[in-house]
Amino acid sequence: MRCDTCGKRELVEIRMTVAGEELMFRRCGKCESQGWEGAGGSLTLSHVLDRARAH
Ligand SMILES: [Zn+2]
């Protein structure tokens, strides 16, 4: 995987389960851009937090 922002291949990927759904958290070690991805594609942080809060 490449970083969408800087194009470097220095992404840290962490899998975690939020509200029963497996999500991937990615953070770039170069430019520190962050993102979440679920089964349906990329998610915003507020979306992830809403989901976690709802359960
Ligand atoms: Zn980057």
mmCIF file of the protein (N, C-alpha, C, O) and its ligand, coordinates in Angstrom:
data_MODEL
# 
_entry.id   MODEL 
# 
loop_
_entity.id 
_entity.type 
_entity.pdbx_number_of_molecules 
1 polymer     1 
2 non-polymer 1 
# 
_entity_poly.entity_id                      1 
_entity_poly.type                           'polypeptide(L)' 
_entity_poly.nstd_linkage                   no 
_entity_poly.nstd_monomer                   no 
_entity_poly.pdbx_seq_one_letter_code       MRCDTCGKRELVEIRMTVAGEELMFRRCGKCESQGWEGAGGSLTLSHVLDRARAH 
_entity_poly.pdbx_seq_one_letter_code_can   MRCDTCGKRELVEIRMTVAGEELMFRRCGKCESQGWEGAGGSLTLSHVLDRARAH 
_entity_poly.pdbx_strand_id                 A 
# 
loop_
_entity_poly_seq.entity_id 
_entity_poly_seq.num 
_entity_poly_seq.mon_id 
_entity_poly_seq.hetero 
1 1  MET n 
1 2  ARG n 
1 3  CYS n 
1 4  ASP n 
1 5  THR n 
1 6  CYS n 
1 7  GLY n 
1 8  LYS n 
1 9  ARG n 
1 10 GLU n 
1 11 LEU n 
1 12 VAL n 
1 13 GLU n 
1 14 ILE n 
1 15 ARG n 
1 16 MET n 
1 17 THR n 
1 18 VAL n 
1 19 ALA n 
1 20 GLY n 
1 21 GLU n 
1 22 GLU n 
1 23 LEU n 
1 24 MET n 
1 25 PHE n 
1 26 ARG n 
1 27 ARG n 
1 28 CYS n 
1 29 GLY n 
1 30 LYS n 
1 31 CYS n 
1 32 GLU n 
1 33 SER n 
1 34 GLN n 
1 35 GLY n 
1 36 TRP n 
1 37 GLU n 
1 38 GLY n 
1 39 ALA n 
1 40 GLY n 
1 41 GLY n 
1 42 SER n 
1 43 LEU n 
1 44 THR n 
1 45 LEU n 
1 46 SER n 
1 47 HIS n 
1 48 VAL n 
1 49 LEU n 
1 50 ASP n 
1 51 ARG n 
1 52 ALA n 
1 53 ARG n 
1 54 ALA n 
1 55 HIS n 
# 
loop_
_struct_asym.id 
_struct_asym.entity_id 
A 1 
B 2 
# 
loop_
_chem_comp.id 
_chem_comp.type 
_chem_comp.mon_nstd_flag 
ALA 'L-peptide linking' y 
ARG 'L-peptide linking' y 
ASP 'L-peptide linking' y 
CYS 'L-peptide linking' y 
GLN 'L-peptide linking' y 
GLU 'L-peptide linking' y 
GLY 'peptide linking'   y 
HIS 'L-peptide linking' y 
ILE 'L-peptide linking' y 
LEU 'L-peptide linking' y 
LYS 'L-peptide linking' y 
MET 'L-peptide linking' y 
PHE 'L-peptide linking' y 
SER 'L-peptide linking' y 
THR 'L-peptide linking' y 
TRP 'L-peptide linking' y 
VAL 'L-peptide linking' y 
ZN  non-polymer         . 
# 
_pdbx_entity_nonpoly.entity_id   2 
_pdbx_entity_nonpoly.name        ? 
_pdbx_entity_nonpoly.comp_id     ZN 
# 
_pdbx_nonpoly_scheme.asym_id         B 
_pdbx_nonpoly_scheme.entity_id       2 
_pdbx_nonpoly_scheme.mon_id          ZN 
_pdbx_nonpoly_scheme.ndb_seq_num     1 
_pdbx_nonpoly_scheme.pdb_seq_num     101 
_pdbx_nonpoly_scheme.auth_seq_num    101 
_pdbx_nonpoly_scheme.pdb_mon_id      ZN 
_pdbx_nonpoly_scheme.auth_mon_id     ZN 
_pdbx_nonpoly_scheme.pdb_strand_id   A 
_pdbx_nonpoly_scheme.pdb_ins_code    . 
# 
loop_
_atom_site.group_PDB 
_atom_site.id 
_atom_site.type_symbol 
_atom_site.label_atom_id 
_atom_site.label_alt_id 
_atom_site.label_comp_id 
_atom_site.label_asym_id 
_atom_site.label_entity_id 
_atom_site.label_seq_id 
_atom_site.pdbx_PDB_ins_code 
_atom_site.Cartn_x 
_atom_site.Cartn_y 
_atom_site.Cartn_z 
_atom_site.occupancy 
_atom_site.B_iso_or_equiv 
_atom_site.pdbx_formal_charge 
_atom_site.auth_seq_id 
_atom_site.auth_comp_id 
_atom_site.auth_asym_id 
_atom_site.auth_atom_id 
_atom_site.pdbx_PDB_model_num 
ATOM   1   N  N  . MET A 1 1  ? 0.834   -1.219 0.000  1.00 0.00 ? 1   MET A N  1 
ATOM   2   C  CA . MET A 1 1  ? 0.000   0.000  0.000  1.00 0.00 ? 1   MET A CA 1 
ATOM   3   C  C  . MET A 1 1  ? 0.861   1.259  0.000  1.00 0.00 ? 1   MET A C  1 
ATOM   4   O  O  . MET A 1 1  ? 1.890   1.333  0.672  1.00 0.00 ? 1   MET A O  1 
ATOM   5   N  N  . ARG A 1 2  ? 0.418   2.231  -0.763 1.00 0.00 ? 2   ARG A N  1 
ATOM   6   C  CA . ARG A 1 2  ? 1.097   3.509  -0.805 1.00 0.00 ? 2   ARG A CA 1 
ATOM   7   C  C  . ARG A 1 2  ? 0.267   4.557  -0.085 1.00 0.00 ? 2   ARG A C  1 
ATOM   8   O  O  . ARG A 1 2  ? -0.957  4.457  -0.002 1.00 0.00 ? 2   ARG A O  1 
ATOM   9   N  N  . CYS A 1 3  ? 0.952   5.554  0.429  1.00 0.00 ? 3   CYS A N  1 
ATOM   10  C  CA . CYS A 1 3  ? 0.264   6.683  1.031  1.00 0.00 ? 3   CYS A CA 1 
ATOM   11  C  C  . CYS A 1 3  ? -0.401  7.511  -0.068 1.00 0.00 ? 3   CYS A C  1 
ATOM   12  O  O  . CYS A 1 3  ? 0.229   7.827  -1.078 1.00 0.00 ? 3   CYS A O  1 
ATOM   13  N  N  . ASP A 1 4  ? -1.663  7.858  0.128  1.00 0.00 ? 4   ASP A N  1 
ATOM   14  C  CA . ASP A 1 4  ? -2.383  8.660  -0.866 1.00 0.00 ? 4   ASP A CA 1 
ATOM   15  C  C  . ASP A 1 4  ? -1.843  10.074 -0.936 1.00 0.00 ? 4   ASP A C  1 
ATOM   16  O  O  . ASP A 1 4  ? -1.965  10.738 -1.966 1.00 0.00 ? 4   ASP A O  1 
ATOM   17  N  N  . THR A 1 5  ? -1.250  10.539 0.148  1.00 0.00 ? 5   THR A N  1 
ATOM   18  C  CA . THR A 1 5  ? -0.823  11.933 0.224  1.00 0.00 ? 5   THR A CA 1 
ATOM   19  C  C  . THR A 1 5  ? 0.579   12.137 -0.332 1.00 0.00 ? 5   THR A C  1 
ATOM   20  O  O  . THR A 1 5  ? 0.794   13.025 -1.157 1.00 0.00 ? 5   THR A O  1 
ATOM   21  N  N  . CYS A 1 6  ? 1.538   11.324 0.111  1.00 0.00 ? 6   CYS A N  1 
ATOM   22  C  CA . CYS A 1 6  ? 2.927   11.553 -0.295 1.00 0.00 ? 6   CYS A CA 1 
ATOM   23  C  C  . CYS A 1 6  ? 3.486   10.447 -1.178 1.00 0.00 ? 6   CYS A C  1 
ATOM   24  O  O  . CYS A 1 6  ? 4.575   10.590 -1.733 1.00 0.00 ? 6   CYS A O  1 
ATOM   25  N  N  . GLY A 1 7  ? 2.746   9.334  -1.315 1.00 0.00 ? 7   GLY A N  1 
ATOM   26  C  CA . GLY A 1 7  ? 3.173   8.274  -2.208 1.00 0.00 ? 7   GLY A CA 1 
ATOM   27  C  C  . GLY A 1 7  ? 4.224   7.336  -1.639 1.00 0.00 ? 7   GLY A C  1 
ATOM   28  O  O  . GLY A 1 7  ? 4.668   6.421  -2.332 1.00 0.00 ? 7   GLY A O  1 
ATOM   29  N  N  . LYS A 1 8  ? 4.630   7.543  -0.394 1.00 0.00 ? 8   LYS A N  1 
ATOM   30  C  CA . LYS A 1 8  ? 5.632   6.671  0.214  1.00 0.00 ? 8   LYS A CA 1 
ATOM   31  C  C  . LYS A 1 8  ? 5.013   5.347  0.645  1.00 0.00 ? 8   LYS A C  1 
ATOM   32  O  O  . LYS A 1 8  ? 3.820   5.276  0.942  1.00 0.00 ? 8   LYS A O  1 
ATOM   33  N  N  . ARG A 1 9  ? 5.814   4.323  0.677  1.00 0.00 ? 9   ARG A N  1 
ATOM   34  C  CA . ARG A 1 9  ? 5.355   3.015  1.154  1.00 0.00 ? 9   ARG A CA 1 
ATOM   35  C  C  . ARG A 1 9  ? 5.803   2.820  2.596  1.00 0.00 ? 9   ARG A C  1 
ATOM   36  O  O  . ARG A 1 9  ? 6.504   1.861  2.920  1.00 0.00 ? 9   ARG A O  1 
ATOM   37  N  N  . GLU A 1 10 ? 5.397   3.717  3.429  1.00 0.00 ? 10  GLU A N  1 
ATOM   38  C  CA . GLU A 1 10 ? 5.796   3.624  4.835  1.00 0.00 ? 10  GLU A CA 1 
ATOM   39  C  C  . GLU A 1 10 ? 4.571   3.607  5.727  1.00 0.00 ? 10  GLU A C  1 
ATOM   40  O  O  . GLU A 1 10 ? 4.561   4.190  6.811  1.00 0.00 ? 10  GLU A O  1 
ATOM   41  N  N  . LEU A 1 11 ? 3.533   2.924  5.249  1.00 0.00 ? 11  LEU A N  1 
ATOM   42  C  CA . LEU A 1 11 ? 2.294   2.920  6.008  1.00 0.00 ? 11  LEU A CA 1 
ATOM   43  C  C  . LEU A 1 11 ? 2.325   1.898  7.134  1.00 0.00 ? 11  LEU A C  1 
ATOM   44  O  O  . LEU A 1 11 ? 2.765   0.762  6.953  1.00 0.00 ? 11  LEU A O  1 
ATOM   45  N  N  . VAL A 1 12 ? 1.860   2.314  8.273  1.00 0.00 ? 12  VAL A N  1 
ATOM   46  C  CA . VAL A 1 12 ? 1.628   1.402  9.388  1.00 0.00 ? 12  VAL A CA 1 
ATOM   47  C  C  . VAL A 1 12 ? 0.159   1.012  9.324  1.00 0.00 ? 12  VAL A C  1 
ATOM   48  O  O  . VAL A 1 12 ? -0.716  1.876  9.285  1.00 0.00 ? 12  VAL A O  1 
ATOM   49  N  N  . GLU A 1 13 ? -0.110  -0.280 9.315  1.00 0.00 ? 13  GLU A N  1 
ATOM   50  C  CA . GLU A 1 13 ? -1.495  -0.744 9.232  1.00 0.00 ? 13  GLU A CA 1 
ATOM   51  C  C  . GLU A 1 13 ? -1.856  -1.499 10.500 1.00 0.00 ? 13  GLU A C  1 
ATOM   52  O  O  . GLU A 1 13 ? -1.141  -2.406 10.926 1.00 0.00 ? 13  GLU A O  1 
ATOM   53  N  N  . ILE A 1 14 ? -2.949  -1.120 11.081 1.00 0.00 ? 14  ILE A N  1 
ATOM   54  C  CA . ILE A 1 14 ? -3.415  -1.774 12.307 1.00 0.00 ? 14  ILE A CA 1 
ATOM   55  C  C  . ILE A 1 14 ? -4.852  -2.218 12.097 1.00 0.00 ? 14  ILE A C  1 
ATOM   56  O  O  . ILE A 1 14 ? -5.727  -1.412 11.784 1.00 0.00 ? 14  ILE A O  1 
ATOM   57  N  N  . ARG A 1 15 ? -5.077  -3.494 12.269 1.00 0.00 ? 15  ARG A N  1 
ATOM   58  C  CA . ARG A 1 15 ? -6.455  -3.998 12.172 1.00 0.00 ? 15  ARG A CA 1 
ATOM   59  C  C  . ARG A 1 15 ? -7.107  -3.952 13.537 1.00 0.00 ? 15  ARG A C  1 
ATOM   60  O  O  . ARG A 1 15 ? -6.514  -4.336 14.545 1.00 0.00 ? 15  ARG A O  1 
ATOM   61  N  N  . MET A 1 16 ? -8.330  -3.478 13.550 1.00 0.00 ? 16  MET A N  1 
ATOM   62  C  CA . MET A 1 16 ? -9.075  -3.542 14.809 1.00 0.00 ? 16  MET A CA 1 
ATOM   63  C  C  . MET A 1 16 ? -10.556 -3.729 14.533 1.00 0.00 ? 16  MET A C  1 
ATOM   64  O  O  . MET A 1 16 ? -11.059 -3.418 13.452 1.00 0.00 ? 16  MET A O  1 
ATOM   65  N  N  . THR A 1 17 ? -11.234 -4.244 15.542 1.00 0.00 ? 17  THR A N  1 
ATOM   66  C  CA . THR A 1 17 ? -12.661 -4.491 15.403 1.00 0.00 ? 17  THR A CA 1 
ATOM   67  C  C  . THR A 1 17 ? -13.424 -3.408 16.142 1.00 0.00 ? 17  THR A C  1 
ATOM   68  O  O  . THR A 1 17 ? -13.249 -3.223 17.346 1.00 0.00 ? 17  THR A O  1 
ATOM   69  N  N  . VAL A 1 18 ? -14.272 -2.692 15.412 1.00 0.00 ? 18  VAL A N  1 
ATOM   70  C  CA . VAL A 1 18 ? -15.092 -1.639 16.004 1.00 0.00 ? 18  VAL A CA 1 
ATOM   71  C  C  . VAL A 1 18 ? -16.549 -2.004 15.775 1.00 0.00 ? 18  VAL A C  1 
ATOM   72  O  O  . VAL A 1 18 ? -16.993 -2.157 14.637 1.00 0.00 ? 18  VAL A O  1 
ATOM   73  N  N  . ALA A 1 19 ? -17.279 -2.140 16.857 1.00 0.00 ? 19  ALA A N  1 
ATOM   74  C  CA . ALA A 1 19 ? -18.707 -2.464 16.778 1.00 0.00 ? 19  ALA A CA 1 
ATOM   75  C  C  . ALA A 1 19 ? -18.946 -3.698 15.907 1.00 0.00 ? 19  ALA A C  1 
ATOM   76  O  O  . ALA A 1 19 ? -19.903 -3.751 15.135 1.00 0.00 ? 19  ALA A O  1 
ATOM   77  N  N  . GLY A 1 20 ? -18.067 -4.681 16.044 1.00 0.00 ? 20  GLY A N  1 
ATOM   78  C  CA . GLY A 1 20 ? -18.254 -5.941 15.336 1.00 0.00 ? 20  GLY A CA 1 
ATOM   79  C  C  . GLY A 1 20 ? -17.773 -5.947 13.902 1.00 0.00 ? 20  GLY A C  1 
ATOM   80  O  O  . GLY A 1 20 ? -17.870 -6.965 13.216 1.00 0.00 ? 20  GLY A O  1 
ATOM   81  N  N  . GLU A 1 21 ? -17.256 -4.824 13.443 1.00 0.00 ? 21  GLU A N  1 
ATOM   82  C  CA . GLU A 1 21 ? -16.762 -4.753 12.073 1.00 0.00 ? 21  GLU A CA 1 
ATOM   83  C  C  . GLU A 1 21 ? -15.251 -4.613 12.077 1.00 0.00 ? 21  GLU A C  1 
ATOM   84  O  O  . GLU A 1 21 ? -14.701 -3.813 12.833 1.00 0.00 ? 21  GLU A O  1 
ATOM   85  N  N  . GLU A 1 22 ? -14.585 -5.379 11.245 1.00 0.00 ? 22  GLU A N  1 
ATOM   86  C  CA . GLU A 1 22 ? -13.139 -5.290 11.181 1.00 0.00 ? 22  GLU A CA 1 
ATOM   87  C  C  . GLU A 1 22 ? -12.727 -4.100 10.324 1.00 0.00 ? 22  GLU A C  1 
ATOM   88  O  O  . GLU A 1 22 ? -13.079 -4.010 9.148  1.00 0.00 ? 22  GLU A O  1 
ATOM   89  N  N  . LEU A 1 23 ? -11.980 -3.198 10.932 1.00 0.00 ? 23  LEU A N  1 
ATOM   90  C  CA . LEU A 1 23 ? -11.532 -1.995 10.238 1.00 0.00 ? 23  LEU A CA 1 
ATOM   91  C  C  . LEU A 1 23 ? -10.020 -1.964 10.188 1.00 0.00 ? 23  LEU A C  1 
ATOM   92  O  O  . LEU A 1 23 ? -9.340  -2.583 11.007 1.00 0.00 ? 23  LEU A O  1 
ATOM   93  N  N  . MET A 1 24 ? -9.509  -1.236 9.217  1.00 0.00 ? 24  MET A N  1 
ATOM   94  C  CA . MET A 1 24 ? -8.067  -1.058 9.086  1.00 0.00 ? 24  MET A CA 1 
ATOM   95  C  C  . MET A 1 24 ? -7.743  0.412  9.312  1.00 0.00 ? 24  MET A C  1 
ATOM   96  O  O  . MET A 1 24 ? -8.323  1.308  8.699  1.00 0.00 ? 24  MET A O  1 
ATOM   97  N  N  . PHE A 1 25 ? -6.798  0.620  10.212 1.00 0.00 ? 25  PHE A N  1 
ATOM   98  C  CA . PHE A 1 25 ? -6.304  1.974  10.442 1.00 0.00 ? 25  PHE A CA 1 
ATOM   99  C  C  . PHE A 1 25 ? -4.941  2.083  9.783  1.00 0.00 ? 25  PHE A C  1 
ATOM   100 O  O  . PHE A 1 25 ? -4.072  1.234  9.984  1.00 0.00 ? 25  PHE A O  1 
ATOM   101 N  N  . ARG A 1 26 ? -4.760  3.138  8.991  1.00 0.00 ? 26  ARG A N  1 
ATOM   102 C  CA . ARG A 1 26 ? -3.475  3.334  8.328  1.00 0.00 ? 26  ARG A CA 1 
ATOM   103 C  C  . ARG A 1 26 ? -2.888  4.678  8.708  1.00 0.00 ? 26  ARG A C  1 
ATOM   104 O  O  . ARG A 1 26 ? -3.587  5.690  8.759  1.00 0.00 ? 26  ARG A O  1 
ATOM   105 N  N  . ARG A 1 27 ? -1.609  4.668  8.969  1.00 0.00 ? 27  ARG A N  1 
ATOM   106 C  CA . ARG A 1 27 ? -0.928  5.909  9.254  1.00 0.00 ? 27  ARG A CA 1 
ATOM   107 C  C  . ARG A 1 27 ? 0.381   5.906  8.489  1.00 0.00 ? 27  ARG A C  1 
ATOM   108 O  O  . ARG A 1 27 ? 1.105   4.910  8.472  1.00 0.00 ? 27  ARG A O  1 
ATOM   109 N  N  . CYS A 1 28 ? 0.676   7.027  7.859  1.00 0.00 ? 28  CYS A N  1 
ATOM   110 C  CA . CYS A 1 28 ? 1.907   7.146  7.093  1.00 0.00 ? 28  CYS A CA 1 
ATOM   111 C  C  . CYS A 1 28 ? 3.039   7.589  8.018  1.00 0.00 ? 28  CYS A C  1 
ATOM   112 O  O  . CYS A 1 28 ? 2.897   8.556  8.766  1.00 0.00 ? 28  CYS A O  1 
ATOM   113 N  N  . GLY A 1 29 ? 4.175   6.866  7.961  1.00 0.00 ? 29  GLY A N  1 
ATOM   114 C  CA . GLY A 1 29 ? 5.314   7.216  8.802  1.00 0.00 ? 29  GLY A CA 1 
ATOM   115 C  C  . GLY A 1 29 ? 6.063   8.423  8.278  1.00 0.00 ? 29  GLY A C  1 
ATOM   116 O  O  . GLY A 1 29 ? 6.907   8.981  8.979  1.00 0.00 ? 29  GLY A O  1 
ATOM   117 N  N  . LYS A 1 30 ? 5.765   8.833  7.052  1.00 0.00 ? 30  LYS A N  1 
ATOM   118 C  CA . LYS A 1 30 ? 6.477   9.944  6.428  1.00 0.00 ? 30  LYS A CA 1 
ATOM   119 C  C  . LYS A 1 30 ? 5.758   11.272 6.651  1.00 0.00 ? 30  LYS A C  1 
ATOM   120 O  O  . LYS A 1 30 ? 6.333   12.219 7.187  1.00 0.00 ? 30  LYS A O  1 
ATOM   121 N  N  . CYS A 1 31 ? 4.490   11.327 6.232  1.00 0.00 ? 31  CYS A N  1 
ATOM   122 C  CA . CYS A 1 31 ? 3.769   12.601 6.301  1.00 0.00 ? 31  CYS A CA 1 
ATOM   123 C  C  . CYS A 1 31 ? 2.700   12.595 7.395  1.00 0.00 ? 31  CYS A C  1 
ATOM   124 O  O  . CYS A 1 31 ? 2.050   13.610 7.649  1.00 0.00 ? 31  CYS A O  1 
ATOM   125 N  N  . GLU A 1 32 ? 2.527   11.429 8.044  1.00 0.00 ? 32  GLU A N  1 
ATOM   126 C  CA . GLU A 1 32 ? 1.600   11.301 9.159  1.00 0.00 ? 32  GLU A CA 1 
ATOM   127 C  C  . GLU A 1 32 ? 0.131   11.482 8.786  1.00 0.00 ? 32  GLU A C  1 
ATOM   128 O  O  . GLU A 1 32 ? -0.696  11.750 9.657  1.00 0.00 ? 32  GLU A O  1 
ATOM   129 N  N  . SER A 1 33 ? -0.199  11.340 7.520  1.00 0.00 ? 33  SER A N  1 
ATOM   130 C  CA . SER A 1 33 ? -1.619  11.330 7.171  1.00 0.00 ? 33  SER A CA 1 
ATOM   131 C  C  . SER A 1 33 ? -2.219  10.016 7.684  1.00 0.00 ? 33  SER A C  1 
ATOM   132 O  O  . SER A 1 33 ? -1.545  8.988  7.727  1.00 0.00 ? 33  SER A O  1 
ATOM   133 N  N  . GLN A 1 34 ? -3.485  10.070 8.068  1.00 0.00 ? 34  GLN A N  1 
ATOM   134 C  CA . GLN A 1 34 ? -4.132  8.913  8.673  1.00 0.00 ? 34  GLN A CA 1 
ATOM   135 C  C  . GLN A 1 34 ? -5.433  8.608  7.972  1.00 0.00 ? 34  GLN A C  1 
ATOM   136 O  O  . GLN A 1 34 ? -6.067  9.496  7.401  1.00 0.00 ? 34  GLN A O  1 
ATOM   137 N  N  . GLY A 1 35 ? -5.831  7.353  8.015  1.00 0.00 ? 35  GLY A N  1 
ATOM   138 C  CA . GLY A 1 35 ? -7.095  7.010  7.405  1.00 0.00 ? 35  GLY A CA 1 
ATOM   139 C  C  . GLY A 1 35 ? -7.635  5.695  7.925  1.00 0.00 ? 35  GLY A C  1 
ATOM   140 O  O  . GLY A 1 35 ? -6.897  4.865  8.455  1.00 0.00 ? 35  GLY A O  1 
ATOM   141 N  N  . TRP A 1 36 ? -8.920  5.522  7.766  1.00 0.00 ? 36  TRP A N  1 
ATOM   142 C  CA . TRP A 1 36 ? -9.603  4.296  8.175  1.00 0.00 ? 36  TRP A CA 1 
ATOM   143 C  C  . TRP A 1 36 ? -10.232 3.665  6.961  1.00 0.00 ? 36  TRP A C  1 
ATOM   144 O  O  . TRP A 1 36 ? -10.669 4.351  6.037  1.00 0.00 ? 36  TRP A O  1 
ATOM   145 N  N  . GLU A 1 37 ? -10.273 2.340  6.974  1.00 0.00 ? 37  GLU A N  1 
ATOM   146 C  CA . GLU A 1 37 ? -10.930 1.644  5.895  1.00 0.00 ? 37  GLU A CA 1 
ATOM   147 C  C  . GLU A 1 37 ? -11.761 0.493  6.446  1.00 0.00 ? 37  GLU A C  1 
ATOM   148 O  O  . GLU A 1 37 ? -11.307 -0.266 7.303  1.00 0.00 ? 37  GLU A O  1 
ATOM   149 N  N  . GLY A 1 38 ? -12.972 0.378  5.944  1.00 0.00 ? 38  GLY A N  1 
ATOM   150 C  CA . GLY A 1 38 ? -13.844 -0.723 6.329  1.00 0.00 ? 38  GLY A CA 1 
ATOM   151 C  C  . GLY A 1 38 ? -14.153 -1.570 5.121  1.00 0.00 ? 38  GLY A C  1 
ATOM   152 O  O  . GLY A 1 38 ? -13.551 -1.397 4.061  1.00 0.00 ? 38  GLY A O  1 
ATOM   153 N  N  . ALA A 1 39 ? -15.089 -2.486 5.276  1.00 0.00 ? 39  ALA A N  1 
ATOM   154 C  CA . ALA A 1 39 ? -15.446 -3.389 4.178  1.00 0.00 ? 39  ALA A CA 1 
ATOM   155 C  C  . ALA A 1 39 ? -15.962 -2.599 2.976  1.00 0.00 ? 39  ALA A C  1 
ATOM   156 O  O  . ALA A 1 39 ? -15.768 -3.011 1.833  1.00 0.00 ? 39  ALA A O  1 
ATOM   157 N  N  . GLY A 1 40 ? -16.619 -1.464 3.232  1.00 0.00 ? 40  GLY A N  1 
ATOM   158 C  CA . GLY A 1 40 ? -17.206 -0.690 2.154  1.00 0.00 ? 40  GLY A CA 1 
ATOM   159 C  C  . GLY A 1 40 ? -16.329 0.415  1.615  1.00 0.00 ? 40  GLY A C  1 
ATOM   160 O  O  . GLY A 1 40 ? -16.779 1.220  0.800  1.00 0.00 ? 40  GLY A O  1 
ATOM   161 N  N  . GLY A 1 41 ? -15.074 0.471  2.058  1.00 0.00 ? 41  GLY A N  1 
ATOM   162 C  CA . GLY A 1 41 ? -14.193 1.530  1.574  1.00 0.00 ? 41  GLY A CA 1 
ATOM   163 C  C  . GLY A 1 41 ? -13.695 2.397  2.701  1.00 0.00 ? 41  GLY A C  1 
ATOM   164 O  O  . GLY A 1 41 ? -13.781 2.028  3.872  1.00 0.00 ? 41  GLY A O  1 
ATOM   165 N  N  . SER A 1 42 ? -13.165 3.571  2.337  1.00 0.00 ? 42  SER A N  1 
ATOM   166 C  CA . SER A 1 42 ? -12.552 4.412  3.359  1.00 0.00 ? 42  SER A CA 1 
ATOM   167 C  C  . SER A 1 42 ? -13.617 5.093  4.226  1.00 0.00 ? 42  SER A C  1 
ATOM   168 O  O  . SER A 1 42 ? -14.724 5.390  3.774  1.00 0.00 ? 42  SER A O  1 
ATOM   169 N  N  . LEU A 1 43 ? -13.243 5.326  5.473  1.00 0.00 ? 43  LEU A N  1 
ATOM   170 C  CA . LEU A 1 43 ? -14.144 5.918  6.448  1.00 0.00 ? 43  LEU A CA 1 
ATOM   171 C  C  . LEU A 1 43 ? -13.464 7.138  7.062  1.00 0.00 ? 43  LEU A C  1 
ATOM   172 O  O  . LEU A 1 43 ? -12.238 7.220  7.120  1.00 0.00 ? 43  LEU A O  1 
ATOM   173 N  N  . THR A 1 44 ? -14.274 8.071  7.514  1.00 0.00 ? 44  THR A N  1 
ATOM   174 C  CA . THR A 1 44 ? -13.702 9.192  8.255  1.00 0.00 ? 44  THR A CA 1 
ATOM   175 C  C  . THR A 1 44 ? -13.603 8.809  9.730  1.00 0.00 ? 44  THR A C  1 
ATOM   176 O  O  . THR A 1 44 ? -14.282 7.896  10.200 1.00 0.00 ? 44  THR A O  1 
ATOM   177 N  N  . LEU A 1 45 ? -12.745 9.526  10.442 1.00 0.00 ? 45  LEU A N  1 
ATOM   178 C  CA . LEU A 1 45 ? -12.579 9.246  11.860 1.00 0.00 ? 45  LEU A CA 1 
ATOM   179 C  C  . LEU A 1 45 ? -13.896 9.442  12.614 1.00 0.00 ? 45  LEU A C  1 
ATOM   180 O  O  . LEU A 1 45 ? -14.222 8.658  13.505 1.00 0.00 ? 45  LEU A O  1 
ATOM   181 N  N  . SER A 1 46 ? -14.652 10.485 12.260 1.00 0.00 ? 46  SER A N  1 
ATOM   182 C  CA . SER A 1 46 ? -15.908 10.747 12.972 1.00 0.00 ? 46  SER A CA 1 
ATOM   183 C  C  . SER A 1 46 ? -16.899 9.606  12.739 1.00 0.00 ? 46  SER A C  1 
ATOM   184 O  O  . SER A 1 46 ? -17.670 9.254  13.631 1.00 0.00 ? 46  SER A O  1 
ATOM   185 N  N  . HIS A 1 47 ? -16.872 9.041  11.549 1.00 0.00 ? 47  HIS A N  1 
ATOM   186 C  CA . HIS A 1 47 ? -17.717 7.895  11.237 1.00 0.00 ? 47  HIS A CA 1 
ATOM   187 C  C  . HIS A 1 47 ? -17.371 6.719  12.150 1.00 0.00 ? 47  HIS A C  1 
ATOM   188 O  O  . HIS A 1 47 ? -18.256 6.059  12.696 1.00 0.00 ? 47  HIS A O  1 
ATOM   189 N  N  . VAL A 1 48 ? -16.072 6.468  12.304 1.00 0.00 ? 48  VAL A N  1 
ATOM   190 C  CA . VAL A 1 48 ? -15.618 5.362  13.152 1.00 0.00 ? 48  VAL A CA 1 
ATOM   191 C  C  . VAL A 1 48 ? -16.022 5.600  14.604 1.00 0.00 ? 48  VAL A C  1 
ATOM   192 O  O  . VAL A 1 48 ? -16.466 4.680  15.291 1.00 0.00 ? 48  VAL A O  1 
ATOM   193 N  N  . LEU A 1 49 ? -15.866 6.836  15.064 1.00 0.00 ? 49  LEU A N  1 
ATOM   194 C  CA . LEU A 1 49 ? -16.210 7.161  16.439 1.00 0.00 ? 49  LEU A CA 1 
ATOM   195 C  C  . LEU A 1 49 ? -17.713 7.020  16.676 1.00 0.00 ? 49  LEU A C  1 
ATOM   196 O  O  . LEU A 1 49 ? -18.137 6.529  17.723 1.00 0.00 ? 49  LEU A O  1 
ATOM   197 N  N  . ASP A 1 50 ? -18.510 7.450  15.706 1.00 0.00 ? 50  ASP A N  1 
ATOM   198 C  CA . ASP A 1 50 ? -19.966 7.308  15.817 1.00 0.00 ? 50  ASP A CA 1 
ATOM   199 C  C  . ASP A 1 50 ? -20.343 5.848  15.968 1.00 0.00 ? 50  ASP A C  1 
ATOM   200 O  O  . ASP A 1 50 ? -21.208 5.498  16.771 1.00 0.00 ? 50  ASP A O  1 
ATOM   201 N  N  . ARG A 1 51 ? -19.693 5.003  15.195 1.00 0.00 ? 51  ARG A N  1 
ATOM   202 C  CA . ARG A 1 51 ? -19.986 3.579  15.244 1.00 0.00 ? 51  ARG A CA 1 
ATOM   203 C  C  . ARG A 1 51 ? -19.617 2.990  16.598 1.00 0.00 ? 51  ARG A C  1 
ATOM   204 O  O  . ARG A 1 51 ? -20.365 2.206  17.182 1.00 0.00 ? 51  ARG A O  1 
ATOM   205 N  N  . ALA A 1 52 ? -18.448 3.388  17.079 1.00 0.00 ? 52  ALA A N  1 
ATOM   206 C  CA . ALA A 1 52 ? -17.982 2.867  18.369 1.00 0.00 ? 52  ALA A CA 1 
ATOM   207 C  C  . ALA A 1 52 ? -18.918 3.313  19.495 1.00 0.00 ? 52  ALA A C  1 
ATOM   208 O  O  . ALA A 1 52 ? -19.182 2.568  20.439 1.00 0.00 ? 52  ALA A O  1 
ATOM   209 N  N  . ARG A 1 53 ? -19.410 4.550  19.370 1.00 0.00 ? 53  ARG A N  1 
ATOM   210 C  CA . ARG A 1 53 ? -20.262 5.116  20.408 1.00 0.00 ? 53  ARG A CA 1 
ATOM   211 C  C  . ARG A 1 53 ? -21.638 4.444  20.407 1.00 0.00 ? 53  ARG A C  1 
ATOM   212 O  O  . ARG A 1 53 ? -22.243 4.261  21.463 1.00 0.00 ? 53  ARG A O  1 
ATOM   213 N  N  . ALA A 1 54 ? -22.121 4.085  19.236 1.00 0.00 ? 54  ALA A N  1 
ATOM   214 C  CA . ALA A 1 54 ? -23.462 3.524  19.106 1.00 0.00 ? 54  ALA A CA 1 
ATOM   215 C  C  . ALA A 1 54 ? -23.592 2.160  19.777 1.00 0.00 ? 54  ALA A C  1 
ATOM   216 O  O  . ALA A 1 54 ? -24.701 1.687  20.026 1.00 0.00 ? 54  ALA A O  1 
ATOM   217 N  N  . HIS A 1 55 ? -22.446 1.524  20.070 1.00 0.00 ? 55  HIS A N  1 
ATOM   218 C  CA . HIS A 1 55 ? -22.509 0.187  20.665 1.00 0.00 ? 55  HIS A CA 1 
ATOM   219 C  C  . HIS A 1 55 ? -22.069 0.172  22.106 1.00 0.00 ? 55  HIS A C  1 
ATOM   220 O  O  . HIS A 1 55 ? -22.068 -0.883 22.740 1.00 0.00 ? 55  HIS A O  1 
HETATM 221 ZN ZN . ZN  B 2 .  ? 2.407   9.946  3.491  1.00 0.00 2 101 ZN  A ZN 1 
# 
